[in-house]
C-alpha cells in the first residue's frame, strides 16, 4: 500500500516536471517546481514509513522549509531582477517572455 | 485489519489519487491562473490526506509529532507561495486568458 502511494506521488512528480520543462511562461515553471517540492516532502514522508526509519521525517521537515524559501526567492528574482531591496541600485526587471 | 488501519489506507490512497488528478490538471488547464487551481489541490488536500494517513499509522509517537510539524509548515507556506506566485504573475503583466481568446469572438 505504501508502494502504491509512492508510485502515485512519483507519477505526479513526473507530470509536474514535464510541465516545468515545457511551461510557456516562467510562472508556470515556478508553480510546477513548487508542486514538485511539495510532492518531494510527501514522498520522503511515505518512504520513511515504507522503510520503517522515521528519522527520515526530519529531512522532509527541512525540505518543506527550503522549498518555500526557494520559491519566494526565485519569485523575487523574477519580479525585481535582483535580490536588493534598496531603490538606488534597482536594476531593470528581467524580460519575461509572456506568450 | 483494524478500523484505524483501514481509515489510514483510505486517506493515503485518496491522497495519492488527488495528487495524480492535480498532475493531470496542470497539463489539461489552458493558462497559468487555471493551472494554479490544480496546483492548489495537490498542495493542500493531497498533502493533508497523505500526512493524516501516515499519522494514523504512526499512532501516538514522536513520528506523529514530526508529521504534525510538517503539516503545520505546509499549511502555512503553500497558500503563501501560491498567493505570492499569482500576485507576481499579475504584477508582471500576465493577463488571464478569457473566454473570447479560446472560443473566438462569437458576436
Backbone of each chain as ProteinMPNN parsed JSONL, in Angstrom:
{"seq_chain_A": "XXXXXXXXXXXXXXXXXXXXXXXXXXXXXXXXXXXXXXXXXXXXXXXXXXXXXXXXXXXXXXXXXXXXXXXXXXXXXXXXXXXXXXXXXXXXXXXXXXX", "coords_chain_A": {"N_chain_A": [[0.832, -1.213, 0.0], [1.903, 1.271, 0.831], [3.714, 1.35, -1.207], [2.062, 1.7, -3.43], [1.086, 4.284, -2.96], [3.507, 5.667, -3.075], [4.165, 5.285, -5.768], [2.048, 6.663, -6.973], [2.641, 9.274, -6.115], [5.102, 9.588, -7.366], [4.336, 9.521, -10.064], [2.852, 11.877, -10.159], [4.923, 13.689, -9.642], [6.428, 13.338, -11.942], [4.665, 14.322, -13.894], [4.49, 16.991, -13.058], [7.127, 17.76, -13.448], [7.315, 17.549, -16.208], [5.602, 19.631, -16.941], [7.075, 21.726, -15.885], [9.26, 21.688, -17.573], [8.173, 22.279, -20.102], [6.596, 24.485, -19.737], [4.832, 27.397, -20.771], [5.139, 30.094, -19.753], [7.3, 31.749, -17.351], [6.174, 31.684, -14.867], [4.527, 29.478, -14.864], [6.463, 27.506, -14.804], [7.585, 27.971, -12.265], [5.396, 27.445, -10.595], [5.038, 24.722, -11.152], [7.429, 23.716, -10.167], [7.161, 24.343, -7.49], [5.038, 22.644, -6.812], [6.309, 20.232, -7.338], [8.24, 20.238, -5.305], [6.621, 20.112, -3.001], [5.505, 17.602, -3.389], [7.826, 16.123, -3.169], [8.387, 16.356, -0.447], [6.209, 14.9, 0.583], [6.763, 12.416, -0.549], [9.174, 11.711, 0.692], [8.24, 11.483, 3.304], [6.446, 9.321, 3.059], [8.21, 7.331, 2.226], [9.753, 7.148, 4.505], [8.043, 5.816, 6.26], [7.66, 3.53, 4.778], [10.163, 2.299, 4.763], [10.449, 2.024, 7.436], [12.064, 3.688, 8.92], [11.763, 6.252, 10.744], [13.263, 8.469, 11.188], [13.782, 9.784, 8.875], [11.827, 11.649, 8.581], [12.669, 14.07, 9.568], [14.229, 15.081, 7.493], [12.27, 15.523, 5.587], [10.897, 17.572, 6.85], [12.806, 19.657, 6.868], [13.072, 19.94, 4.13], [10.588, 20.933, 3.405], [10.731, 23.532, 4.397], [12.929, 24.594, 2.955], [11.949, 24.467, 0.387], [9.852, 26.352, 0.369], [11.269, 28.746, 0.902], [12.964, 28.817, -1.326], [11.161, 29.07, -3.466], [10.001, 31.578, -2.942], [12.289, 33.167, -3.109], [13.095, 32.825, -5.792], [10.873, 33.908, -7.049], [11.098, 36.561, -6.226], [13.439, 37.25, -7.493], [12.633, 37.029, -10.172], [10.692, 38.97, -10.273], [11.854, 41.428, -9.479], [14.386, 41.501, -10.566], [16.719, 41.53, -9.111], [18.21, 40.769, -5.869], [18.215, 42.826, -4.093], [16.803, 45.34, -1.914], [16.892, 48.042, -1.848], [16.303, 51.297, -3.289], [18.067, 52.717, -4.918], [19.942, 51.177, -6.312], [18.414, 49.702, -7.994], [17.765, 47.35, -10.434], [16.829, 46.822, -13.883], [13.792, 45.007, -14.411], [13.743, 41.483, -15.158], [13.448, 40.502, -18.518], [10.599, 39.015, -19.222], [9.189, 36.44, -21.05], [6.122, 36.546, -22.095], [3.571, 34.678, -23.539]], "CA_chain_A": [[0.0, 0.0, 0.0], [2.83, 2.407, 0.8], [4.33, 1.376, -2.534], [1.083, 2.284, -4.356], [1.075, 5.739, -2.741], [4.771, 6.21, -3.601], [4.085, 5.332, -7.235], [1.151, 7.768, -7.334], [3.361, 10.536, -5.921], [6.132, 9.694, -8.403], [3.671, 9.891, -11.312], [2.552, 13.31, -10.059], [6.17, 14.435, -9.791], [6.8, 13.305, -13.352], [3.805, 15.249, -14.633], [4.884, 18.356, -12.698], [8.416, 18.041, -14.082], [7.052, 17.791, -17.628], [5.069, 20.993, -17.065], [8.169, 22.667, -15.622], [10.145, 21.753, -18.736], [7.555, 22.834, -21.296], [5.677, 25.554, -19.393], [5.057, 28.54, -21.661], [5.676, 31.261, -19.057], [8.194, 31.418, -16.235], [5.357, 31.435, -13.676], [4.127, 28.073, -14.95], [7.584, 26.688, -14.347], [7.755, 28.101, -10.814], [4.284, 26.719, -9.965], [5.296, 23.285, -11.264], [8.523, 23.359, -9.266], [6.579, 24.39, -6.15], [4.291, 21.395, -6.652], [7.306, 19.157, -7.289], [8.837, 20.237, -3.979], [5.642, 19.603, -2.03], [5.412, 16.155, -3.596], [9.043, 15.519, -2.632], [8.198, 16.248, 1.004], [5.297, 13.786, 0.854], [7.421, 11.162, -0.924], [10.133, 11.372, 1.743], [7.476, 11.036, 4.467], [5.923, 7.979, 2.792], [9.344, 6.399, 2.212], [10.178, 6.931, 5.892], [7.198, 4.764, 6.835], [7.852, 2.299, 3.993], [11.385, 1.627, 5.203], [10.432, 1.869, 8.889], [13.042, 4.566, 9.587], [11.022, 7.507, 10.828], [14.179, 9.615, 11.271], [13.751, 10.498, 7.599], [10.839, 12.738, 8.635], [13.397, 15.339, 9.766], [14.631, 15.578, 6.174], [11.059, 16.06, 4.958], [10.604, 18.853, 7.519], [13.751, 20.657, 6.364], [12.808, 20.166, 2.71], [9.411, 21.794, 3.301], [11.168, 24.917, 4.614], [13.796, 25.027, 1.851], [11.097, 24.622, -0.795], [9.147, 27.644, 0.459], [12.236, 29.833, 0.769], [13.484, 28.893, -2.693], [10.124, 29.596, -4.363], [9.872, 33.02, -2.724], [13.499, 33.819, -3.605], [13.068, 32.853, -7.258], [9.839, 34.873, -7.429], [11.633, 37.907, -6.028], [14.414, 37.484, -8.563], [11.932, 37.237, -11.441], [9.884, 40.182, -10.242], [12.64, 42.647, -9.311], [15.623, 41.457, -11.306], [17.85, 41.307, -8.216], [17.777, 40.447, -4.511], [18.291, 44.001, -3.224], [15.528, 45.997, -1.678], [17.032, 49.492, -1.873], [15.788, 51.877, -4.522], [19.038, 53.395, -5.772], [20.603, 50.251, -7.228], [17.407, 48.79, -8.543], [18.035, 47.038, -11.838], [15.64, 46.581, -14.703], [13.273, 43.652, -14.245], [14.08, 40.552, -16.226], [12.485, 40.47, -19.617], [9.916, 37.728, -19.165], [8.509, 36.233, -22.322], [4.735, 36.075, -21.983], [3.007, 34.399, -24.854]], "C_chain_A": [[0.861, 1.255, 0.0], [3.469, 2.521, -0.573], [3.373, 1.996, -3.546], [1.06, 3.8, -4.21], [2.359, 6.367, -3.273], [4.728, 6.318, -5.114], [3.181, 6.466, -7.691], [1.87, 9.105, -7.199], [4.428, 10.706, -6.997], [5.527, 10.072, -9.753], [3.351, 11.382, -11.313], [3.809, 14.149, -10.241], [6.618, 14.455, -11.242], [5.98, 14.274, -14.176], [4.19, 16.692, -14.339], [6.197, 18.726, -13.365], [8.245, 18.298, -15.575], [6.507, 19.192, -17.842], [6.169, 22.017, -16.817], [9.088, 22.777, -16.826], [9.487, 22.464, -19.902], [6.618, 24.002, -21.013], [5.901, 26.794, -20.227], [5.624, 29.771, -20.954], [6.543, 30.813, -17.898], [7.381, 31.1, -14.977], [4.815, 30.015, -13.676], [5.23, 27.169, -14.416], [7.727, 26.76, -12.841], [6.64, 27.354, -10.087], [4.527, 25.221, -10.006], [6.408, 22.859, -10.321], [8.061, 23.387, -7.815], [5.827, 23.097, -5.839], [5.238, 20.199, -6.539], [7.933, 19.072, -5.896], [7.899, 19.717, -2.918], [5.512, 18.09, -2.144], [6.666, 15.454, -3.084], [8.941, 15.34, -1.129], [7.316, 15.046, 1.321], [5.959, 12.454, 0.536], [8.421, 10.735, 0.152], [9.388, 10.849, 2.976], [6.944, 9.618, 4.261], [7.061, 6.968, 2.807], [9.87, 6.14, 3.618], [9.347, 5.829, 6.532], [7.369, 3.449, 6.089], [9.079, 1.538, 4.474], [11.429, 1.465, 6.713], [11.431, 2.733, 9.625], [12.426, 5.954, 9.66], [11.942, 8.708, 11.064], [14.157, 10.442, 9.994], [12.75, 11.648, 7.607], [11.502, 14.087, 8.895], [13.789, 15.952, 8.435], [13.426, 16.183, 5.464], [10.72, 17.432, 5.537], [11.506, 19.958, 6.983], [13.449, 20.978, 4.901], [11.591, 21.05, 2.513], [9.813, 23.258, 3.457], [11.987, 25.425, 3.437], [12.968, 25.296, 0.602], [10.406, 25.982, -0.786], [10.11, 28.803, 0.23], [12.702, 29.977, -0.674], [12.433, 29.442, -3.651], [9.995, 31.104, -4.196], [11.089, 33.76, -3.267], [13.489, 33.91, -5.126], [12.012, 33.834, -7.748], [10.355, 36.294, -7.311], [12.638, 38.247, -7.116], [13.716, 37.764, -9.883], [11.235, 38.587, -11.451], [10.735, 41.441, -10.232], [13.923, 42.647, -10.105], [16.858, 41.329, -10.447], [17.299, 40.993, -6.834], [17.824, 41.648, -3.587], [16.901, 44.577, -3.001], [15.64, 47.505, -1.777], [16.685, 50.028, -3.26], [16.899, 52.286, -5.477], [19.759, 52.436, -6.718], [19.607, 49.213, -7.763], [17.658, 48.583, -10.035], [16.722, 46.902, -12.597], [15.123, 45.18, -14.446], [13.668, 42.78, -15.424], [13.011, 40.608, -17.304], [11.854, 39.085, -19.671], [9.082, 37.577, -20.428], [7.118, 35.664, -22.08], [4.211, 35.793, -23.376], [1.585, 34.904, -24.919]], "O_chain_A": [[0.586, 2.198, -0.742], [3.737, 3.621, -1.057], [3.807, 2.737, -4.428], [1.019, 4.524, -5.205], [2.331, 7.455, -3.848], [5.188, 7.306, -5.688], [3.483, 7.155, -8.665], [1.733, 9.975, -8.06], [4.647, 11.812, -7.49], [6.118, 10.847, -10.505], [3.544, 12.07, -12.315], [3.782, 15.186, -10.905], [7.129, 15.465, -11.724], [6.508, 14.967, -15.047], [4.22, 17.527, -15.244], [6.376, 19.863, -13.801], [8.928, 19.145, -16.149], [6.886, 19.872, -18.796], [6.197, 23.064, -17.464], [9.642, 23.846, -17.081], [10.164, 23.188, -20.633], [5.922, 24.471, -21.914], [7.044, 27.22, -20.389], [6.506, 30.433, -21.501], [6.525, 29.645, -17.509], [7.833, 30.34, -14.12], [4.657, 29.41, -12.616], [4.98, 26.211, -13.685], [7.962, 25.74, -12.192], [6.894, 26.699, -9.076], [4.262, 24.517, -9.031], [6.353, 21.775, -9.739], [8.497, 22.573, -7.001], [5.959, 22.53, -4.754], [5.007, 19.278, -5.756], [8.136, 17.979, -5.366], [8.311, 18.969, -2.031], [5.42, 17.383, -1.14], [6.591, 14.318, -2.615], [9.349, 14.312, -0.589], [7.628, 14.262, 2.218], [5.756, 11.471, 1.249], [8.513, 9.555, 0.488], [9.833, 9.898, 3.619], [6.985, 8.802, 5.181], [6.906, 5.869, 3.338], [10.372, 5.054, 3.906], [9.881, 4.996, 7.265], [7.242, 2.376, 6.679], [9.063, 0.312, 4.584], [12.349, 0.834, 7.234], [11.639, 2.55, 10.824], [12.56, 6.743, 8.725], [11.468, 9.842, 11.134], [14.465, 11.633, 10.005], [12.808, 12.526, 6.747], [10.975, 15.126, 8.499], [13.705, 17.166, 8.246], [13.537, 17.224, 4.817], [10.311, 18.339, 4.812], [11.042, 21.057, 6.68], [13.554, 22.128, 4.475], [11.546, 21.837, 1.567], [9.306, 24.125, 2.746], [11.779, 26.544, 2.967], [13.245, 26.232, -0.148], [10.375, 26.68, -1.8], [9.817, 29.725, -0.531], [12.825, 31.087, -1.193], [12.769, 30.203, -4.558], [9.89, 31.832, -5.182], [10.956, 34.85, -3.821], [13.832, 34.949, -5.689], [12.221, 34.519, -8.749], [10.094, 37.135, -8.171], [12.689, 39.377, -7.602], [14.147, 38.635, -10.639], [11.181, 39.268, -12.475], [10.394, 42.422, -10.893], [14.51, 43.711, -10.304], [17.94, 41.051, -10.964], [16.085, 40.951, -6.635], [17.507, 41.519, -2.404], [15.967, 44.344, -3.769], [14.623, 48.198, -1.791], [16.763, 49.316, -4.261], [16.728, 52.222, -6.694], [20.149, 52.836, -7.815], [19.924, 48.039, -7.949], [17.751, 49.545, -10.796], [15.643, 46.874, -12.004], [15.915, 44.252, -14.279], [13.895, 43.265, -16.532], [11.822, 40.747, -17.018], [12.478, 38.115, -20.101], [8.357, 38.493, -20.818], [6.951, 34.46, -21.885], [4.396, 36.598, -24.289], [0.927, 34.765, -25.951]]}, "seq_chain_B": "XXXXXXXXXXXXXXXXXXXXXXXXXXXXXXXXXXXXXXXXXXXXXXXXXXXXXXXXXXXXXXXXXXXXXXXXXXXXXXXXXXXXXXXXXXXXXXXXXXXXXXXXXXX", "coords_chain_B": {"N_chain_B": [[-7.689, -6.504, 10.032], [-7.616, -3.414, 11.476], [-9.892, -0.729, 12.407], [-8.684, 1.763, 12.453], [-6.461, 1.326, 10.848], [-7.666, 0.772, 8.401], [-8.915, 3.249, 7.882], [-6.619, 4.764, 7.618], [-5.456, 3.709, 5.265], [-7.439, 4.409, 3.45], [-7.25, 7.222, 3.541], [-4.583, 7.559, 2.631], [-4.65, 6.435, 0.035], [-6.637, 7.979, -1.241], [-5.396, 10.425, -1.084], [-3.143, 9.99, -2.756], [-4.508, 9.58, -5.151], [-5.693, 12.108, -5.538], [-3.367, 13.556, -5.914], [-2.463, 12.585, -8.41], [-4.596, 13.424, -9.974], [-4.316, 16.227, -9.773], [-1.86, 16.443, -11.034], [-2.528, 15.672, -13.643], [-4.236, 17.756, -14.095], [-2.594, 20.088, -14.283], [-1.672, 19.77, -16.802], [-3.896, 19.819, -18.43], [-5.318, 22.19, -18.092], [-5.874, 25.484, -19.478], [-4.394, 27.989, -19.101], [-2.114, 29.959, -17.017], [-3.388, 30.874, -14.615], [-5.566, 29.205, -14.248], [-4.224, 26.828, -13.996], [-3.098, 27.184, -11.536], [-5.117, 26.43, -9.863], [-5.181, 23.617, -10.046], [-2.646, 23.075, -9.028], [-3.058, 24.044, -6.469], [-4.871, 22.169, -5.432], [-3.275, 19.82, -5.196], [-1.372, 20.777, -3.469], [-2.64, 21.282, -1.059], [-5.03, 19.588, -0.203], [-4.276, 16.98, -0.981], [-1.765, 16.737, 0.284], [-2.555, 17.036, 2.953], [-4.24, 14.797, 3.306], [-2.476, 12.63, 2.855], [-0.557, 13.044, 4.864], [-2.23, 12.808, 7.078], [-3.04, 10.142, 6.847], [-0.554, 8.857, 7.23], [-0.078, 9.722, 9.826], [-2.087, 8.385, 11.214], [-1.132, 5.805, 10.933], [1.163, 6.035, 12.466], [0.36, 6.462, 15.087], [0.356, 7.415, 18.594], [3.184, 8.911, 18.818], [6.642, 10.02, 18.565], [7.123, 10.356, 15.901], [4.617, 11.009, 14.935], [4.368, 13.55, 15.974], [6.338, 14.875, 14.488], [5.157, 14.645, 11.981], [2.931, 16.258, 12.365], [4.249, 18.691, 12.615], [5.337, 18.962, 10.007], [2.94, 19.13, 8.642], [1.932, 21.549, 9.681], [3.822, 23.413, 8.707], [3.5, 23.065, 5.92], [0.849, 23.794, 5.72], [0.929, 26.486, 6.362], [2.8, 27.573, 4.543], [2.299, 26.787, 1.838], [-0.179, 27.987, 0.819], [0.725, 30.621, 1.027], [2.87, 30.681, -0.765], [1.482, 30.133, -3.137], [-0.179, 32.376, -3.314], [1.753, 34.421, -3.497], [2.891, 33.752, -5.896], [0.765, 34.001, -7.78], [0.262, 36.692, -7.405], [2.686, 37.827, -8.203], [2.653, 37.097, -10.877], [0.439, 38.503, -11.829], [1.271, 41.09, -11.262], [3.464, 41.157, -12.874], [2.38, 41.401, -15.356], [1.05, 39.358, -16.68], [-1.714, 38.333, -18.393], [-4.959, 37.023, -17.578], [-6.333, 34.306, -19.414], [-9.093, 34.822, -21.411], [-12.559, 33.994, -22.173], [-13.197, 34.731, -24.766], [-10.763, 34.593, -25.958], [-10.164, 31.911, -26.236], [-12.39, 30.725, -27.47], [-12.9, 32.221, -29.668], [-14.287, 35.19, -31.192], [-17.596, 35.429, -30.735], [-19.577, 37.176, -31.401]], "CA_chain_B": [[-7.351, -5.095, 9.791], [-8.405, -2.609, 12.412], [-10.589, 0.416, 11.805], [-7.708, 2.843, 12.274], [-5.626, 0.994, 9.695], [-8.49, 0.95, 7.203], [-9.033, 4.695, 7.639], [-5.317, 5.247, 7.171], [-5.271, 3.371, 3.848], [-8.364, 5.232, 2.657], [-6.666, 8.569, 3.437], [-3.379, 7.534, 1.8], [-4.954, 6.192, -1.375], [-7.332, 9.127, -1.834], [-4.382, 11.466, -1.263], [-2.399, 9.686, -3.974], [-5.395, 9.805, -6.306], [-5.805, 13.556, -5.749], [-2.111, 14.021, -6.474], [-2.427, 12.298, -9.845], [-5.591, 14.305, -10.606], [-3.702, 17.542, -9.909], [-0.815, 16.344, -12.058], [-3.187, 15.729, -14.956], [-4.84, 19.079, -14.22], [-1.684, 21.14, -14.77], [-1.469, 19.627, -18.246], [-5.127, 19.998, -19.19], [-5.859, 23.539, -17.989], [-5.325, 26.255, -20.597], [-3.417, 29.042, -18.833], [-1.441, 29.898, -15.72], [-4.247, 31.093, -13.443], [-6.364, 27.998, -14.013], [-3.309, 25.777, -13.517], [-2.893, 27.383, -10.108], [-6.163, 25.68, -9.176], [-4.738, 22.225, -9.944], [-1.524, 23.052, -8.095], [-3.601, 24.231, -5.131], [-5.447, 20.897, -4.969], [-2.26, 18.883, -4.735], [-0.588, 21.33, -2.37], [-3.35, 21.309, 0.224], [-5.824, 18.43, 0.232], [-3.48, 15.764, -1.15], [-0.763, 16.697, 1.343], [-3.227, 16.828, 4.229], [-4.726, 13.415, 3.402], [-1.356, 11.692, 2.994], [0.037, 13.187, 6.198], [-3.185, 12.256, 8.044], [-2.935, 8.686, 6.776], [0.686, 8.448, 7.885], [-0.231, 9.965, 11.254], [-2.888, 7.29, 11.774], [-0.244, 4.65, 11.048], [2.195, 6.235, 13.475], [-0.18, 6.438, 16.44], [0.889, 8.451, 19.473], [4.631, 8.731, 18.946], [7.384, 11.209, 18.19], [6.954, 10.499, 14.458], [3.36, 11.73, 14.713], [4.646, 14.969, 16.244], [7.048, 15.422, 13.316], [4.181, 14.774, 10.901], [2.13, 17.458, 12.648], [5.079, 19.853, 12.282], [5.355, 19.083, 8.54], [1.612, 19.607, 8.243], [1.798, 22.972, 10.007], [4.626, 24.195, 7.771], [2.86, 23.058, 4.597], [-0.422, 24.516, 5.832], [1.195, 27.924, 6.357], [3.648, 28.072, 3.459], [1.871, 26.565, 0.454], [-1.044, 29.083, 0.359], [1.522, 31.839, 0.881], [3.615, 30.592, -2.018], [0.53, 30.246, -4.25], [-0.607, 33.772, -3.408], [2.872, 35.219, -3.988], [3.082, 33.424, -7.313], [-0.293, 34.622, -8.569], [0.447, 38.131, -7.295], [3.819, 38.198, -9.05], [2.262, 36.954, -12.278], [-0.44, 39.621, -12.156], [2.101, 42.292, -11.235], [4.384, 41.091, -14.001], [1.697, 41.705, -16.596], [0.462, 38.189, -17.335], [-3.168, 38.501, -18.389], [-5.716, 35.773, -17.608], [-6.922, 34.01, -20.717], [-10.54, 34.962, -21.294], [-13.329, 33.064, -22.986], [-13.166, 35.109, -26.183], [-9.475, 34.22, -26.525], [-10.115, 30.495, -26.585], [-13.505, 30.29, -28.311], [-13.119, 33.13, -30.773], [-15.31, 36.198, -30.939], [-18.84, 34.842, -31.242], [-20.572, 38.185, -31.72]], "C_chain_B": [[-8.244, -4.21, 10.674], [-9.019, -1.413, 11.69], [-9.606, 1.547, 11.511], [-6.864, 2.593, 11.031], [-6.401, 1.189, 8.399], [-8.63, 2.429, 6.858], [-7.726, 5.264, 7.098], [-5.097, 4.942, 5.695], [-6.199, 4.188, 2.972], [-7.783, 6.63, 2.455], [-5.471, 8.564, 2.49], [-3.73, 7.367, 0.326], [-5.712, 7.353, -2.002], [-6.373, 10.297, -1.999], [-3.562, 11.243, -2.521], [-3.217, 9.928, -5.224], [-5.525, 11.295, -6.604], [-4.518, 14.131, -6.335], [-2.052, 13.799, -7.971], [-3.424, 13.181, -10.593], [-5.022, 15.709, -10.802], [-2.615, 17.554, -10.967], [-1.387, 16.353, -13.46], [-3.729, 17.137, -15.192], [-3.875, 20.126, -14.733], [-1.307, 20.93, -16.223], [-2.717, 19.965, -19.046], [-5.637, 21.436, -19.166], [-5.158, 24.477, -18.971], [-4.279, 27.289, -20.226], [-2.974, 28.998, -17.379], [-2.41, 29.964, -14.548], [-5.157, 29.906, -13.187], [-5.479, 26.847, -13.552], [-3.032, 25.929, -12.034], [-3.926, 26.612, -9.292], [-5.741, 24.216, -8.98], [-3.57, 22.1, -8.977], [-2.023, 23.187, -6.663], [-4.219, 22.957, -4.566], [-4.363, 19.993, -4.416], [-1.46, 19.446, -3.572], [-1.322, 21.248, -1.043], [-4.01, 19.983, 0.554], [-5.047, 17.128, 0.111], [-2.456, 15.632, -0.032], [-1.407, 16.405, 2.69], [-3.662, 15.372, 4.374], [-3.573, 12.43, 3.59], [-0.727, 11.805, 4.379], [-0.906, 12.648, 7.273], [-3.141, 10.736, 8.049], [-1.679, 8.177, 7.453], [0.595, 8.64, 9.389], [-1.066, 8.887, 11.922], [-2.062, 6.018, 11.886], [0.713, 4.796, 12.224], [1.637, 6.112, 14.882], [0.404, 7.566, 17.271], [2.383, 8.222, 19.658], [5.307, 10.031, 18.526], [7.269, 11.452, 16.682], [5.672, 11.254, 14.148], [3.544, 13.216, 14.975], [5.359, 15.62, 15.066], [6.085, 15.595, 12.142], [3.3, 15.992, 11.108], [2.929, 18.714, 12.323], [5.143, 20.064, 10.773], [4.023, 19.637, 8.054], [1.457, 21.095, 8.514], [2.593, 23.835, 9.03], [3.965, 24.24, 6.394], [1.586, 23.889, 4.615], [-0.201, 26.021, 5.79], [1.882, 28.369, 5.07], [3.046, 27.863, 2.076], [0.804, 27.556, -0.012], [-0.29, 30.39, 0.178], [2.278, 31.835, -0.438], [2.676, 30.742, -3.216], [0.094, 31.691, -4.44], [0.511, 34.636, -3.965], [3.084, 34.994, -5.474], [2.035, 34.088, -8.191], [-0.149, 36.138, -8.561], [1.585, 38.605, -8.195], [3.451, 38.098, -10.519], [1.378, 38.116, -12.707], [0.342, 40.924, -12.212], [3.055, 42.335, -12.419], [3.711, 41.249, -15.349], [1.137, 40.509, -17.339], [-1.055, 38.281, -17.236], [-3.85, 37.14, -18.338], [-6.331, 35.564, -18.984], [-8.44, 34.03, -20.583], [-11.236, 34.051, -22.291], [-13.243, 33.41, -24.468], [-11.816, 34.797, -26.815], [-9.471, 32.772, -27.004], [-11.185, 30.112, -27.589], [-13.702, 31.175, -29.532], [-14.225, 34.116, -30.448], [-16.617, 35.756, -31.592], [-19.798, 35.909, -31.769], [-20.547, 38.561, -33.198]], "O_chain_B": [[-9.472, -4.273, 10.604], [-8.71, -1.13, 10.532], [-9.68, 2.2, 10.47], [-6.583, 3.51, 10.259], [-5.867, 1.707, 7.418], [-8.485, 2.824, 5.701], [-7.728, 6.137, 6.23], [-4.614, 5.793, 4.948], [-5.816, 4.617, 1.884], [-7.811, 7.166, 1.347], [-5.346, 9.449, 1.643], [-3.185, 8.062, -0.531], [-5.473, 7.691, -3.161], [-6.508, 11.081, -2.94], [-3.306, 12.183, -3.273], [-2.704, 10.416, -6.231], [-5.477, 11.71, -7.762], [-4.551, 15.061, -7.141], [-1.651, 14.686, -8.724], [-3.147, 13.634, -11.703], [-5.211, 16.318, -11.855], [-2.455, 18.527, -11.702], [-0.818, 16.961, -14.366], [-3.698, 17.653, -16.309], [-4.264, 20.977, -15.533], [-0.691, 21.805, -16.831], [-2.621, 20.353, -20.211], [-6.312, 21.868, -20.1], [-3.978, 24.291, -19.267], [-3.328, 27.462, -20.987], [-3.389, 28.131, -16.61], [-2.277, 29.201, -13.591], [-5.491, 29.62, -12.037], [-5.929, 25.983, -12.8], [-2.765, 24.946, -11.342], [-3.651, 26.191, -8.169], [-5.915, 23.648, -7.902], [-3.497, 21.148, -8.201], [-1.501, 22.545, -5.751], [-4.11, 22.687, -3.369], [-4.491, 19.458, -3.315], [-0.923, 18.684, -2.767], [-0.682, 21.154, 0.004], [-3.594, 19.311, 1.499], [-5.136, 16.266, 0.985], [-2.289, 14.555, 0.539], [-0.878, 15.624, 3.48], [-3.479, 14.772, 5.433], [-3.676, 11.501, 4.391], [-0.399, 10.794, 5.0], [-0.448, 12.091, 8.271], [-3.196, 10.108, 9.106], [-1.721, 7.178, 8.171], [1.12, 7.83, 10.153], [-0.797, 8.509, 13.062], [-2.252, 5.233, 12.815], [1.04, 3.818, 12.896], [2.357, 5.699, 15.791], [0.891, 8.557, 16.727], [2.807, 7.456, 20.522], [4.645, 11.009, 18.179], [7.31, 12.595, 16.228], [5.631, 12.05, 13.21], [2.954, 14.05, 14.288], [5.05, 16.748, 14.681], [6.179, 16.57, 11.396], [2.955, 16.684, 10.15], [2.375, 19.691, 11.819], [5.02, 21.192, 10.297], [3.976, 20.496, 7.174], [0.917, 21.827, 7.684], [2.103, 24.868, 8.573], [3.874, 25.299, 5.773], [1.277, 24.596, 3.656], [-1.029, 26.757, 5.254], [1.574, 29.444, 4.555], [3.264, 28.699, 1.199], [0.86, 27.957, -1.174], [-0.613, 31.181, -0.708], [2.327, 32.843, -1.144], [3.023, 31.397, -4.199], [0.005, 32.181, -5.565], [0.264, 35.493, -4.813], [3.413, 35.919, -6.217], [2.363, 34.67, -9.225], [-0.399, 36.799, -9.569], [1.48, 39.635, -8.861], [3.886, 38.921, -11.325], [1.534, 38.654, -13.803], [0.115, 41.76, -13.086], [3.412, 43.408, -12.906], [4.382, 41.236, -16.381], [0.783, 40.624, -18.513], [-1.615, 38.305, -16.141], [-3.386, 36.196, -18.978], [-6.785, 36.507, -19.633], [-9.004, 33.334, -19.738], [-10.599, 33.422, -23.136], [-13.219, 32.525, -25.323], [-11.7, 34.736, -28.039], [-8.868, 32.439, -28.025], [-10.947, 29.278, -28.462], [-14.583, 30.908, -30.35], [-15.011, 33.895, -29.527], [-16.739, 35.711, -32.816], [-20.732, 35.589, -32.504], [-21.33, 39.405, -33.633]]}, "name": "protein", "num_of_chains": 2, "seq": "XXXXXXXXXXXXXXXXXXXXXXXXXXXXXXXXXXXXXXXXXXXXXXXXXXXXXXXXXXXXXXXXXXXXXXXXXXXXXXXXXXXXXXXXXXXXXXXXXXXXXXXXXXXXXXXXXXXXXXXXXXXXXXXXXXXXXXXXXXXXXXXXXXXXXXXXXXXXXXXXXXXXXXXXXXXXXXXXXXXXXXXXXXXXXXXXXXXXXXXXXXXXXX"}
